[in-house]
């Protein structure tokens, strides 16, 4: 099978995507796959390169806008080329934090809720004062903690809002919940071992903590049985409600024994320091086997979506 590892892209997470792609290439089983790196530098690259390489499946290593928001998924659907992970709908829903939080909240899933500003014309420090400091300011789309800041007072708010607005047309301002940060990786509807996160250098799990060696302590966490049950239920409810397929990662913070869903990642990082491979390893799944499962499940999922499965 000819696998195209599609990476790069044009979002702010391009560098993370390139690292994810290289890690995938390193671990793909060459006895099973012919591997073709496909580096996307601009929107027009995808269709041209995919058609030129004649791949059988696109292994998506993309992150952020254009790569994780349903755009690439739609292009590959149109070309009839299978790809890994969730389809267009889930990709779009999970990329839009405001919309996904509205759906989660309506379903009874706890999630931090605050303000959504559509540009700096909505800037309202009085509303943030009513929300209460400290707050987290973040772009509505994107990931890898790029453009996200912890704001302790009004004097820090303007610069943080301007930076976030520079990356997205809409930004979120949410209460900063102090608690235990965790992440739940899910593959084929199965919750893998839950990873607890403790940043080594900052108050929260920022970009440096995520991607620098030694930036955070990340290990399987033992939660009280009732709390673990709540965490697993929240993760699976989020995964199913937002129509995720094959695999995803649900990030949460546990505050006073209640798990709050921060976001759902449909194409979580797969770098050497990423959380999904660590969770899989804790379940006895090697990186190579993890990729095999993602590929096999994605092929089955695309066939179902495209009506190619014969039902007996």
Backbone as CSV, one residue per row, in Angstrom:
resi,resn,N_x,N_y,N_z,CA_x,CA_y,CA_z,C_x,C_y,C_z
1,UNK,0.847,-1.198,0.000,0.000,0.000,0.000,0.880,1.244,0.000
2,UNK,0.525,2.198,-0.845,1.295,3.434,-0.958,0.681,4.488,-0.039
3,UNK,1.434,4.854,1.004,0.967,5.795,2.013,1.628,7.150,1.798
4,UNK,0.809,8.183,1.660,1.340,9.545,1.585,1.227,10.210,2.945
5,UNK,2.344,10.561,3.549,2.345,11.259,4.839,2.232,12.750,4.542
6,UNK,1.045,13.296,4.772,0.753,14.682,4.398,1.016,15.580,5.591
7,UNK,1.964,16.512,5.447,2.413,17.323,6.577,2.749,18.735,6.127
8,UNK,3.088,19.571,7.097,3.425,20.966,6.796,2.198,21.837,6.925
9,UNK,1.678,22.276,5.784,0.492,23.123,5.806,0.832,24.581,5.967
10,UNK,-0.215,25.392,6.125,-0.029,26.846,6.140,-0.507,27.471,7.450
11,UNK,-0.770,26.644,8.458,-1.252,27.185,9.728,-0.078,27.547,10.632
12,UNK,-0.401,28.127,11.788,0.624,28.478,12.765,1.273,27.245,13.379
13,UNK,0.692,26.065,13.135,1.230,24.823,13.691,2.059,24.032,12.676
14,UNK,2.544,24.709,11.668,3.300,24.037,10.609,4.492,23.250,11.151
15,UNK,5.276,23.852,12.033,6.478,23.176,12.533,6.124,21.919,13.312
16,UNK,5.068,21.996,14.119,4.624,20.815,14.862,4.194,19.724,13.884
17,UNK,3.492,20.120,12.828,3.056,19.169,11.814,4.240,18.467,11.155
18,UNK,5.275,19.212,10.846,6.453,18.611,10.221,7.102,17.592,11.147
19,UNK,7.151,17.903,12.436,7.713,16.949,13.404,6.835,15.704,13.503
20,UNK,5.508,15.904,13.517,4.587,14.766,13.539,4.800,13.883,12.307
21,UNK,4.893,14.507,11.138,5.078,13.750,9.906,6.369,12.947,9.901
22,UNK,7.448,13.557,10.343,8.728,12.855,10.363,8.708,11.678,11.327
23,UNK,8.034,11.854,12.457,7.939,10.767,13.430,7.112,9.616,12.850
24,UNK,6.034,9.938,12.171,5.235,8.899,11.522,6.052,8.149,10.469
25,UNK,6.768,8.883,9.648,7.593,8.257,8.605,8.602,7.303,9.229
26,UNK,9.188,7.718,10.337,10.201,6.899,11.012,9.616,5.574,11.497
27,UNK,8.343,5.579,11.922,7.763,4.391,12.552,6.881,3.555,11.627
28,UNK,6.610,4.005,10.415,5.790,3.198,9.507,6.530,1.932,9.088
29,UNK,5.813,0.832,9.086,6.377,-0.482,8.770,6.636,-0.582,7.264
30,UNK,7.916,-0.577,6.875,8.266,-0.599,5.448,7.950,-1.944,4.793
31,UNK,7.708,-2.974,5.585,7.311,-4.255,4.995,5.848,-4.238,4.569
32,UNK,5.089,-3.259,5.079,3.670,-3.149,4.756,3.367,-1.980,3.825
33,UNK,4.181,-0.925,3.906,3.828,0.309,3.202,4.991,0.856,2.371
34,UNK,4.629,1.419,1.233,5.543,2.301,0.498,5.222,3.714,0.960
35,UNK,6.209,4.418,1.519,5.970,5.687,2.195,6.427,6.856,1.319
36,UNK,5.519,7.818,1.132,5.816,9.000,0.318,5.563,10.251,1.155
37,UNK,6.604,11.022,1.511,6.373,12.290,2.221,5.743,13.316,1.279
38,UNK,4.700,13.988,1.742,4.054,15.047,0.964,4.008,16.291,1.835
39,UNK,4.865,17.254,1.540,4.959,18.486,2.331,4.148,19.573,1.640
40,UNK,3.158,20.099,2.372,2.269,21.125,1.829,2.798,22.508,2.214
41,UNK,3.052,23.340,1.210,3.532,24.699,1.448,2.470,25.752,1.146
42,UNK,1.494,25.401,0.342,0.407,26.312,0.014,-0.821,25.489,-0.358
43,UNK,-1.977,26.121,-0.366,-3.230,25.391,-0.574,-3.224,24.556,-1.854
44,UNK,-2.676,25.101,-2.909,-2.732,24.422,-4.207,-1.875,23.163,-4.250
45,UNK,-0.964,23.017,-3.280,-0.040,21.882,-3.311,-0.742,20.544,-3.168
46,UNK,-1.786,20.491,-2.348,-2.367,19.207,-1.979,-2.842,18.424,-3.189
47,UNK,-3.743,19.001,-3.952,-4.315,18.268,-5.080,-3.235,17.886,-6.076
48,UNK,-2.330,18.823,-6.369,-1.269,18.556,-7.344,-0.388,17.407,-6.897
49,UNK,0.092,17.472,-5.651,1.033,16.456,-5.173,0.367,15.096,-4.984
50,UNK,-0.846,15.096,-4.476,-1.536,13.828,-4.263,-1.780,13.121,-5.593
51,UNK,-2.214,13.855,-6.588,-2.475,13.249,-7.888,-1.181,12.763,-8.537
52,UNK,-0.099,13.516,-8.332,1.184,13.126,-8.930,1.746,11.860,-8.292
53,UNK,1.548,11.701,-6.983,2.158,10.568,-6.281,1.334,9.295,-6.387
54,UNK,0.034,9.415,-6.654,-0.804,8.235,-6.801,-0.913,7.399,-5.544
55,UNK,-1.087,8.052,-4.402,-1.143,7.335,-3.133,-2.474,6.592,-2.970
56,UNK,-2.431,5.557,-2.135,-3.631,4.797,-1.813,-4.343,5.351,-0.584
57,UNK,-3.592,6.057,0.266,-4.172,6.637,1.487,-3.311,7.799,1.951
58,UNK,-3.986,8.845,2.446,-3.268,9.978,3.023,-3.210,9.844,4.533
59,UNK,-2.015,9.699,5.072,-1.809,9.673,6.518,-1.617,11.125,6.959
60,UNK,-2.640,11.688,7.588,-2.641,13.122,7.881,-1.792,13.429,9.110
61,UNK,-0.782,14.242,8.882,0.062,14.736,9.963,-0.115,16.238,10.103
62,UNK,-1.205,16.755,9.561,-1.462,18.188,9.568,-2.104,18.618,10.886
63,UNK,-1.899,19.859,11.258,-2.531,20.438,12.440,-3.046,21.828,12.082
64,UNK,-4.061,22.269,12.817,-4.530,23.639,12.667,-5.393,23.858,11.446
65,UNK,-5.609,25.138,11.147,-6.480,25.523,10.043,-5.962,24.973,8.719
66,UNK,-6.895,24.606,7.864,-6.667,24.026,6.553,-6.334,22.533,6.655
67,UNK,-5.607,22.125,7.698,-5.254,20.715,7.812,-6.130,19.928,8.745
68,UNK,-6.747,20.611,9.711,-7.482,19.906,10.761,-8.923,20.394,10.866
69,UNK,-9.328,21.245,9.958,-10.649,21.874,10.063,-11.652,21.374,9.040
70,UNK,-11.314,20.290,8.350,-12.213,19.717,7.354,-11.867,20.080,5.923
71,UNK,-10.980,21.053,5.727,-10.651,21.500,4.367,-9.928,20.417,3.582
72,UNK,-8.844,19.897,4.128,-8.085,18.838,3.450,-8.928,17.573,3.345
73,UNK,-9.689,17.297,4.407,-10.552,16.118,4.378,-11.546,16.199,3.213
74,UNK,-12.112,17.389,3.005,-13.049,17.573,1.909,-12.390,17.406,0.546
75,UNK,-11.162,17.931,0.426,-10.442,17.806,-0.848,-10.148,16.340,-1.167
76,UNK,-9.725,15.582,-0.157,-9.419,14.171,-0.376,-10.693,13.370,-0.645
77,UNK,-11.774,13.719,0.047,-13.069,13.091,-0.248,-13.435,13.284,-1.715
78,UNK,-13.266,14.501,-2.195,-13.615,14.820,-3.579,-12.785,14.010,-4.563
79,UNK,-11.516,13.795,-4.213,-10.638,13.019,-5.091,-10.821,11.516,-4.920
80,UNK,-11.614,11.116,-3.916,-11.830,9.692,-3.685,-10.634,8.992,-3.091
81,UNK,-9.808,9.749,-2.347,-8.604,9.172,-1.733,-8.823,9.054,-0.232
82,UNK,-8.782,7.840,0.327,-8.965,7.670,1.766,-7.905,8.424,2.561
83,UNK,-8.285,8.819,3.774,-7.365,9.538,4.657,-7.634,9.114,6.085
84,UNK,-6.715,9.428,6.962,-6.815,8.959,8.341,-7.576,9.955,9.217
85,UNK,-8.251,9.374,10.244,-8.912,10.200,11.242,-10.346,10.542,10.905
86,UNK,-10.806,11.605,11.534,-12.201,12.020,11.406,-12.504,12.628,10.046
87,UNK,-13.800,12.675,9.746,-14.242,13.258,8.492,-14.424,14.758,8.577
88,UNK,-15.118,15.311,7.605,-15.261,16.757,7.477,-15.998,17.360,8.667
89,UNK,-17.128,16.769,9.044,-17.964,17.357,10.085,-17.248,17.442,11.417
90,UNK,-16.707,16.331,11.892,-16.021,16.330,13.188,-14.814,17.254,13.168
91,UNK,-14.082,17.243,12.066,-12.902,18.107,11.963,-13.293,19.571,12.103
92,UNK,-14.356,19.959,11.432,-14.820,21.340,11.493,-15.351,21.699,12.879
93,UNK,-16.150,20.812,13.458,-16.733,21.077,14.780,-15.651,21.239,15.843
94,UNK,-14.704,20.317,15.864,-13.690,20.338,16.925,-12.713,21.502,16.762
95,UNK,-12.513,21.946,15.529,-11.626,23.090,15.325,-12.239,24.377,15.854
96,UNK,-13.560,24.461,15.828,-14.262,25.654,16.295,-14.606,25.468,17.777
97,UNK,-13.767,25.999,18.637,-13.935,25.766,20.075,-15.260,26.330,20.595
98,UNK,-15.661,27.493,20.106,-16.909,28.087,20.575,-18.085,27.168,20.272
99,UNK,-18.151,26.672,19.051,-19.264,25.824,18.647,-19.239,24.483,19.371
100,UNK,-18.053,23.868,19.445,-17.966,22.568,20.108,-18.319,22.666,21.585
101,UNK,-17.937,23.764,22.238,-18.289,23.952,23.641,-19.796,24.126,23.825
102,UNK,-20.436,24.810,22.899,-21.889,24.967,22.970,-22.582,23.608,22.907
103,UNK,-22.105,22.747,22.013,-22.690,21.419,21.879,-22.422,20.569,23.117
104,UNK,-21.204,20.630,23.629,-20.866,19.859,24.822,-21.698,20.305,26.021
105,UNK,-21.805,21.603,26.181,-22.576,22.129,27.309,-24.042,21.707,27.203
106,UNK,-24.607,21.753,26.007,-26.001,21.359,25.812,-26.214,19.887,26.137
107,UNK,-25.156,19.077,25.975,-25.247,17.646,26.256,-24.931,17.322,27.714
108,UNK,-24.654,18.348,28.512,-24.387,18.133,29.921,-22.941,17.864,30.262
109,UNK,-22.037,18.058,29.301,-20.606,17.885,29.554,-20.045,19.178,30.127
110,UNK,-19.319,19.090,31.226,-18.723,20.276,31.835,-17.586,20.798,30.947
111,UNK,-17.592,22.095,30.698,-16.540,22.734,29.924,-16.454,24.197,30.348
112,UNK,-15.261,24.770,30.430,-15.162,26.180,30.814,-15.899,27.058,29.798
113,UNK,-16.728,27.948,30.280,-17.445,28.850,29.385,-17.206,30.288,29.827
114,UNK,-17.033,31.140,28.869,-16.776,32.546,29.177,-17.290,33.441,28.087
115,UNK,-16.396,34.201,27.477,-16.757,35.181,26.462,-16.171,34.798,25.115
116,UNK,-16.848,35.197,24.057,-16.309,35.054,22.709,-16.360,36.415,22.033
117,UNK,-15.195,36.918,21.642,-15.109,38.205,20.957,-14.783,37.960,19.499
118,UNK,-15.570,38.561,18.629,-15.326,38.449,17.197,-14.581,39.711,16.736
119,UNK,-13.310,39.733,17.057,-12.476,40.875,16.723,-12.351,41.856,17.872
120,UNK,-11.424,42.798,17.738,-11.134,43.748,18.813,-12.246,44.777,19.012
121,UNK,-13.189,44.851,18.067,-14.331,45.747,18.283,-15.201,45.280,19.447
122,UNK,-15.082,44.016,19.802,-15.847,43.468,20.926,-15.098,43.597,22.253
123,UNK,-13.910,44.165,22.211,-13.073,44.254,23.416,-13.843,44.929,24.554
124,UNK,-13.950,44.226,25.686,-14.761,44.706,26.805,-14.123,44.266,28.123
125,UNK,-13.199,45.059,28.651,-12.526,44.664,29.899,-13.472,44.565,31.085
126,UNK,-14.573,45.318,31.054,-15.531,45.239,32.163,-16.172,43.850,32.233
127,UNK,-16.458,43.264,31.066,-17.044,41.924,31.044,-16.069,40.887,31.589
128,UNK,-14.793,41.086,31.319,-13.780,40.158,31.846,-13.647,40.328,33.350
129,UNK,-13.747,41.564,33.813,-13.708,41.828,35.245,-14.841,41.083,35.955
130,UNK,-16.009,41.061,35.332,-17.135,40.334,35.913,-16.906,38.825,35.891
131,UNK,-16.189,38.370,34.867,-15.860,36.946,34.778,-14.908,36.549,35.904
132,UNK,-13.975,37.461,36.205,-13.033,37.229,37.290,-11.678,36.751,36.805
133,UNK,-10.611,37.426,37.252,-9.249,37.026,36.897,-8.769,35.948,37.865
134,UNK,-7.805,35.121,37.402,-7.166,35.076,36.085,-8.066,34.408,35.045
135,UNK,-7.761,34.734,33.773,-8.488,34.151,32.657,-7.502,33.612,31.628
136,UNK,-7.999,32.718,30.809,-7.237,32.219,29.666,-7.782,32.905,28.414
137,UNK,-6.887,33.494,27.626,-7.258,34.114,26.353,-6.689,33.252,25.236
138,UNK,-7.553,32.842,24.301,-7.093,31.920,23.261,-7.808,32.195,21.942
139,UNK,-7.142,31.884,20.815,-7.845,31.919,19.531,-8.944,30.863,19.522
140,UNK,-10.027,31.134,18.812,-11.133,30.179,18.753,-10.750,28.921,17.993
141,UNK,-9.842,29.038,17.053,-9.362,27.875,16.317,-7.866,27.732,16.548
142,UNK,-7.319,26.624,16.076,-5.893,26.390,16.256,-5.620,25.517,17.461
143,UNK,-4.345,25.236,17.678,-3.960,24.355,18.763,-2.512,24.551,19.146
144,UNK,-1.953,23.548,19.847,-0.567,23.568,20.316,-0.294,24.733,21.264
145,UNK,-1.355,25.318,21.830,-1.256,26.450,22.771,-0.665,27.695,22.127
146,UNK,-0.645,27.754,20.797,-0.128,28.935,20.108,-1.132,30.075,20.250
147,UNK,-0.655,31.223,20.712,-1.511,32.393,20.872,-2.330,32.399,22.145
148,UNK,-2.126,31.401,23.011,-2.879,31.317,24.261,-2.061,31.944,25.393
149,UNK,-2.736,32.752,26.215,-2.041,33.377,27.341,-2.891,33.318,28.603
150,UNK,-2.202,33.172,29.717,-2.838,33.276,31.023,-2.732,34.728,31.467
151,UNK,-3.884,35.356,31.701,-3.941,36.792,32.002,-4.407,36.978,33.441
152,UNK,-3.596,37.707,34.214,-3.886,37.867,35.638,-4.591,39.170,35.980
153,UNK,-4.565,40.154,35.069,-5.154,41.457,35.390,-5.505,42.197,34.098
154,UNK,-6.242,43.275,34.255,-6.673,44.045,33.093,-5.486,44.606,32.313
155,UNK,-4.413,44.944,32.989,-3.285,45.539,32.274,-2.616,44.550,31.309
156,UNK,-2.826,43.242,31.503,-2.280,42.235,30.597,-3.268,41.862,29.492
157,UNK,-4.522,42.280,29.648,-5.591,41.780,28.775,-5.470,42.269,27.342
158,UNK,-5.217,43.552,27.141,-5.220,44.112,25.790,-4.208,43.424,24.893
159,UNK,-2.968,43.295,25.354,-1.919,42.681,24.540,-2.252,41.226,24.222
160,UNK,-2.799,40.500,25.204,-3.153,39.095,24.981,-4.273,38.970,23.960
161,UNK,-5.272,39.848,24.057,-6.389,39.814,23.116,-5.914,40.170,21.707
162,UNK,-5.037,41.153,21.594,-4.529,41.548,20.278,-3.727,40.424,19.633
163,UNK,-2.914,39.738,20.441,-2.125,38.624,19.901,-3.035,37.500,19.412
164,UNK,-4.040,37.153,20.201,-4.958,36.083,19.817,-5.751,36.476,18.572
165,UNK,-6.188,37.736,18.502,-6.934,38.205,17.334,-6.061,38.227,16.087
166,UNK,-4.755,38.334,16.267,-3.854,38.291,15.130,-3.792,36.917,14.485
167,UNK,-4.247,35.900,15.216,-4.226,34.535,14.709,-5.597,34.041,14.273
168,UNK,-6.641,34.707,14.719,-7.996,34.239,14.429,-8.964,35.411,14.469
169,UNK,-10.079,35.269,13.773,-11.090,36.317,13.773,-11.894,36.338,15.059
170,UNK,-11.912,35.233,15.782,-12.650,35.147,17.046,-11.718,34.626,18.135
171,UNK,-11.914,35.118,19.361,-11.106,34.662,20.484,-12.021,34.338,21.663
172,UNK,-11.543,33.456,22.522,-12.270,33.071,23.718,-11.555,33.594,24.952
173,UNK,-12.336,34.026,25.928,-11.827,34.427,27.235,-12.561,33.581,28.263
174,UNK,-11.820,32.706,28.935,-12.440,31.742,29.839,-11.810,31.816,31.229
175,UNK,-12.576,31.464,32.250,-11.991,31.405,33.595,-10.853,30.395,33.628
176,UNK,-9.804,30.716,34.352,-8.683,29.798,34.520,-9.004,28.852,35.669
177,UNK,-9.194,27.586,35.330,-9.511,26.582,36.338,-8.226,25.959,36.854
178,UNK,-8.051,25.982,38.146,-6.887,25.361,38.751,-7.253,23.943,39.172
179,UNK,-6.495,23.003,38.683,-6.773,21.615,38.995,-5.730,20.718,38.358
180,UNK,-6.084,19.477,38.103,-5.176,18.502,37.516,-5.442,18.401,36.022
181,UNK,-4.427,18.743,35.229,-4.577,18.640,33.776,-4.364,17.196,33.359
182,UNK,-5.271,16.698,32.522,-5.189,15.325,32.036,-5.538,15.302,30.560
183,UNK,-5.217,14.182,29.927,-5.612,14.001,28.542,-6.035,12.564,28.333
184,UNK,-7.105,12.391,27.552,-7.666,11.070,27.269,-7.546,10.797,25.777
185,UNK,-6.701,9.857,25.426,-6.592,9.436,24.032,-7.592,8.332,23.767
186,UNK,-8.240,8.406,22.615,-9.261,7.425,22.242,-8.920,6.880,20.864
187,UNK,-8.969,5.547,20.746,-8.801,4.925,19.440,-9.857,3.844,19.290
188,UNK,-10.558,3.883,18.179,-11.653,2.936,17.908,-12.660,2.889,19.048
189,UNK,-12.947,4.042,19.649,-13.926,4.100,20.727,-13.425,3.590,22.064
190,UNK,-12.141,3.302,22.172,-11.549,2.800,23.417,-10.696,3.891,24.056
191,UNK,-10.955,4.180,25.340,-10.148,5.168,26.057,-8.856,4.501,26.518
192,UNK,-7.731,5.025,26.084,-6.420,4.514,26.486,-6.076,5.041,27.881
193,UNK,-5.004,4.552,28.484,-4.637,5.049,29.812,-4.583,6.576,29.871
194,UNK,-5.142,7.116,30.940,-5.248,8.571,31.114,-3.898,9.124,31.563
195,UNK,-3.463,10.174,30.894,-2.173,10.799,31.206,-2.400,12.068,32.012
196,UNK,-1.703,12.179,33.135,-1.690,13.407,33.920,-0.527,14.278,33.505
197,UNK,-0.725,15.582,33.555,0.273,16.536,33.044,0.619,17.555,34.117
198,UNK,1.915,17.754,34.319,2.371,18.794,35.233,3.496,19.566,34.556
199,UNK,3.244,20.840,34.269,4.233,21.664,33.590,5.429,21.938,34.499
200,UNK,6.614,21.902,33.895,7.834,22.085,34.682,8.201,23.550,34.865
201,UNK,7.759,24.422,33.949,8.263,25.798,33.961,7.174,26.858,34.040
202,UNK,5.906,26.484,33.884,4.854,27.501,33.836,3.642,27.043,34.635
203,UNK,2.692,27.950,34.780,1.492,27.656,35.563,0.525,26.741,34.823
204,UNK,0.689,26.618,33.524,-0.236,25.811,32.737,0.526,25.137,31.602
205,UNK,-0.160,24.277,30.855,0.465,23.444,29.832,0.603,24.231,28.536
206,UNK,1.619,25.094,28.462,1.796,25.969,27.313,2.650,25.300,26.233
207,UNK,2.974,26.058,25.183,3.707,25.499,24.044,5.054,24.938,24.485
208,UNK,5.744,25.676,25.321,7.062,25.233,25.777,6.951,23.920,26.540
209,UNK,5.959,23.826,27.405,5.757,22.600,28.179,5.417,21.420,27.273
210,UNK,4.678,21.691,26.201,4.241,20.616,25.312,5.370,20.045,24.478
211,UNK,6.275,20.895,24.012,7.193,20.445,22.978,8.673,20.466,23.350
212,UNK,9.045,21.071,24.454,10.440,21.016,24.874,10.686,19.750,25.675
213,UNK,11.847,19.149,25.474,12.214,17.983,26.271,12.318,18.408,27.734
214,UNK,11.603,17.704,28.596,11.596,18.062,30.011,10.674,19.204,30.350
215,UNK,9.851,19.632,29.374,8.952,20.761,29.607,7.807,20.443,30.541
216,UNK,7.482,19.159,30.639,6.375,18.763,31.512,6.560,17.322,31.957
217,UNK,5.993,17.021,33.091,5.934,15.635,33.555,4.603,15.054,33.083
218,UNK,4.687,14.007,32.272,3.493,13.401,31.681,3.541,11.899,31.943
219,UNK,2.628,11.428,32.744,2.634,10.001,33.066,1.215,9.532,33.378
220,UNK,1.024,8.225,33.289,-0.286,7.649,33.594,-0.661,8.020,35.023
221,UNK,-1.903,8.483,35.167,-2.360,8.966,36.461,-3.425,8.026,37.025
222,UNK,-3.371,7.804,38.326,-4.387,7.007,39.008,-5.370,7.964,39.668
223,UNK,-6.577,7.970,39.169,-7.623,8.829,39.713,-8.533,8.007,40.627
224,UNK,-9.193,8.655,41.576,-10.202,7.943,42.358,-11.239,7.326,41.427
225,UNK,-11.744,6.131,41.742,-12.644,5.418,40.824,-13.798,6.253,40.293
226,UNK,-14.457,7.029,41.141,-15.596,7.826,40.689,-15.145,8.916,39.720
227,UNK,-14.016,9.541,40.013,-13.496,10.595,39.139,-13.076,9.998,37.796
228,UNK,-12.418,8.842,37.835,-12.011,8.197,36.579,-13.226,7.841,35.738
229,UNK,-14.277,7.368,36.366,-15.501,7.058,35.638,-16.061,8.306,34.973
230,UNK,-16.071,9.419,35.705,-16.558,10.673,35.127,-15.692,11.121,33.956
231,UNK,-14.388,10.961,34.102,-13.458,11.365,33.047,-13.696,10.543,31.785
232,UNK,-13.791,9.237,31.936,-14.000,8.360,30.781,-15.340,8.653,30.109
233,UNK,-16.368,8.869,30.904,-17.683,9.184,30.336,-17.654,10.507,29.582
234,UNK,-16.975,11.511,30.150,-16.886,12.813,29.480,-16.103,12.706,28.175
235,UNK,-15.021,11.913,28.195,-14.211,11.748,26.988,-15.002,11.063,25.882
236,UNK,-15.660,9.971,26.204,-16.407,9.231,25.188,-17.632,10.002,24.706
237,UNK,-18.303,10.701,25.628,-19.452,11.521,25.216,-19.009,12.602,24.237
238,UNK,-17.895,13.250,24.527,-17.370,14.294,23.642,-17.000,13.716,22.284
239,UNK,-16.303,12.602,22.291,-15.863,11.927,21.063,-17.058,11.593,20.174
240,UNK,-18.087,11.014,20.783,-19.253,10.585,20.004,-20.127,11.762,19.583
241,UNK,-20.343,12.693,20.500,-21.203,13.837,20.200,-20.665,14.656,19.038
242,UNK,-19.351,14.844,19.008,-18.741,15.654,17.965,-18.405,14.845,16.715
243,UNK,-18.871,13.594,16.681,-18.780,12.747,15.481,-17.343,12.364,15.120
244,UNK,-16.472,12.253,16.130,-15.090,11.860,15.863,-15.033,10.410,15.392
245,UNK,-14.051,10.110,14.584,-13.852,8.768,14.059,-12.391,8.353,14.181
246,UNK,-12.172,7.081,14.369,-10.866,6.419,14.387,-10.070,6.762,15.638
247,UNK,-9.678,8.032,15.791,-8.908,8.402,16.983,-9.045,9.894,17.257
248,UNK,-8.786,10.252,18.484,-8.831,11.658,18.896,-8.201,11.740,20.279
249,UNK,-8.007,12.965,20.742,-7.500,13.197,22.101,-8.352,14.273,22.748
250,UNK,-8.864,13.965,23.938,-9.734,14.887,24.660,-8.944,15.438,25.848
251,UNK,-8.717,16.751,25.850,-7.963,17.402,26.921,-8.918,17.939,27.978
252,UNK,-8.574,17.731,29.243,-9.446,18.140,30.340,-8.630,18.702,31.496
253,UNK,-9.353,19.314,32.408,-8.795,19.671,33.703,-9.794,19.225,34.761
254,UNK,-9.295,18.516,35.770,-10.152,18.028,36.846,-10.081,19.031,37.990
255,UNK,-11.217,19.619,38.281,-11.313,20.649,39.321,-12.394,20.229,40.314
256,UNK,-11.997,20.031,41.559,-12.922,19.588,42.609,-13.673,18.328,42.171
257,UNK,-12.924,17.382,41.631,-13.412,16.062,41.212,-14.347,16.097,40.009
258,UNK,-14.461,17.238,39.344,-15.289,17.357,38.140,-14.373,17.564,36.936
259,UNK,-14.470,16.689,35.905,-13.660,16.898,34.699,-14.305,17.935,33.775
260,UNK,-13.527,18.927,33.396,-13.968,19.951,32.452,-13.231,19.725,31.128
261,UNK,-13.981,19.540,30.064,-13.373,19.326,28.751,-12.885,20.658,28.204
262,UNK,-11.592,20.730,27.893,-11.007,21.953,27.346,-11.138,21.984,25.825
263,UNK,-10.832,20.863,25.183,-10.977,20.774,23.733,-10.824,19.330,23.288
264,UNK,-11.265,19.070,22.060,-11.136,17.755,21.448,-10.279,17.907,20.196
265,UNK,-9.215,17.129,20.108,-8.274,17.205,18.995,-8.488,16.028,18.056
266,UNK,-8.863,16.307,16.814,-9.105,15.236,15.854,-7.827,14.745,15.174
267,UNK,-6.787,15.558,15.159,-5.477,15.128,14.658,-4.428,15.490,15.708
268,UNK,-4.408,14.775,16.826,-3.464,15.108,17.896,-2.019,14.909,17.455
269,UNK,-1.126,15.646,18.088,0.290,15.557,17.760,0.825,14.147,17.910
270,UNK,1.768,13.800,17.030,2.403,12.481,17.067,3.913,12.651,17.005
271,UNK,4.410,13.672,17.690,5.846,13.878,17.768,6.428,12.953,18.829
272,UNK,7.749,13.000,18.995,8.403,12.146,19.992,7.924,12.463,21.402
273,UNK,7.488,13.708,21.637,7.043,14.113,22.977,5.529,14.149,23.122
274,UNK,4.796,13.678,22.114,3.338,13.826,22.121,2.648,12.853,23.067
275,UNK,1.435,13.235,23.464,0.706,12.508,24.497,0.036,11.234,23.982
276,UNK,-0.499,11.241,22.774,-1.172,10.054,22.254,-0.234,8.852,22.185
277,UNK,0.963,8.976,21.599,1.868,7.818,21.589,2.253,7.347,22.995
278,UNK,2.353,8.286,23.946,2.678,7.895,25.319,1.538,7.092,25.935
279,UNK,0.321,7.534,25.688,-0.832,6.816,26.203,-0.938,5.440,25.560
280,UNK,-0.684,5.364,24.254,-0.716,4.075,23.567,0.364,3.142,24.108
281,UNK,1.554,3.675,24.328,2.645,2.851,24.868,2.283,2.280,26.233
282,UNK,1.578,3.090,27.042,1.148,2.622,28.362,0.142,1.482,28.253
283,UNK,-0.546,1.407,27.107,-1.497,0.324,26.859,-0.845,-0.848,26.137
284,UNK,0.471,-0.760,25.942,1.188,-1.830,25.265,1.137,-1.756,23.758
285,UNK,0.799,-0.591,23.227,0.700,-0.415,21.771,1.915,0.384,21.293
286,UNK,2.742,-0.219,20.475,3.912,0.482,19.954,3.472,1.556,18.961
287,UNK,4.376,2.486,18.674,4.074,3.552,17.709,3.708,2.940,16.357
288,UNK,4.473,1.932,15.908,4.199,1.310,14.612,2.836,0.637,14.600
289,UNK,2.508,-0.054,15.680,1.212,-0.721,15.755,0.088,0.309,15.827
290,UNK,0.317,1.409,16.527,-0.666,2.490,16.591,-0.971,3.013,15.191
291,UNK,0.061,3.232,14.394,-0.145,3.699,13.022,-0.899,2.658,12.194
292,UNK,-0.577,1.371,12.391,-1.303,0.314,11.685,-2.794,0.371,12.008
293,UNK,-3.115,0.532,13.291,-4.525,0.581,13.696,-5.233,1.795,13.107
294,UNK,-4.545,2.933,13.125,-5.138,4.150,12.567,-5.403,3.980,11.073
295,UNK,-4.451,3.404,10.372,-4.606,3.204,8.922,-5.732,2.220,8.621
296,UNK,-5.725,1.064,9.290,-6.745,0.049,9.033,-8.148,0.563,9.371
297,UNK,-8.275,1.222,10.530,-9.581,1.740,10.940,-10.062,2.854,10.013
298,UNK,-9.128,3.681,9.554,-9.494,4.782,8.657,-9.973,4.267,7.306
299,UNK,-9.318,3.235,6.789,-9.773,2.647,5.528,-11.192,2.108,5.668
300,UNK,-11.454,1.426,6.781,-12.799,0.902,7.026,-13.812,2.039,7.141
301,UNK,-13.431,3.099,7.834,-14.335,4.233,8.045,-14.662,4.931,6.736
302,UNK,-13.655,5.156,5.912,-13.911,5.831,4.643,-14.810,4.981,3.749
303,UNK,-14.595,3.668,3.754,-15.450,2.797,2.938,-16.889,2.868,3.402
304,UNK,-17.076,2.928,4.724,-18.436,3.060,5.244,-19.050,4.394,4.816
305,UNK,-18.269,5.466,4.946,-18.774,6.794,4.587,-19.116,6.871,3.105
306,UNK,-18.338,6.221,2.297,-18.541,6.299,0.855,-19.471,5.205,0.339
307,UNK,-20.064,4.429,1.271,-21.028,3.420,0.870,-20.427,2.240,0.154
308,UNK,-19.183,1.906,0.507,-18.483,0.820,-0.205,-18.500,-0.481,0.583
309,UNK,-19.084,-0.487,1.783,-19.137,-1.697,2.578,-20.424,-2.450,2.232
310,UNK,-20.308,-3.695,1.943,-21.479,-4.515,1.650,-22.070,-5.029,2.952
311,UNK,-23.293,-4.681,3.236,-23.951,-5.107,4.462,-24.739,-6.389,4.195
312,UNK,-24.512,-7.380,5.031,-25.192,-8.656,4.877,-26.527,-8.601,5.620
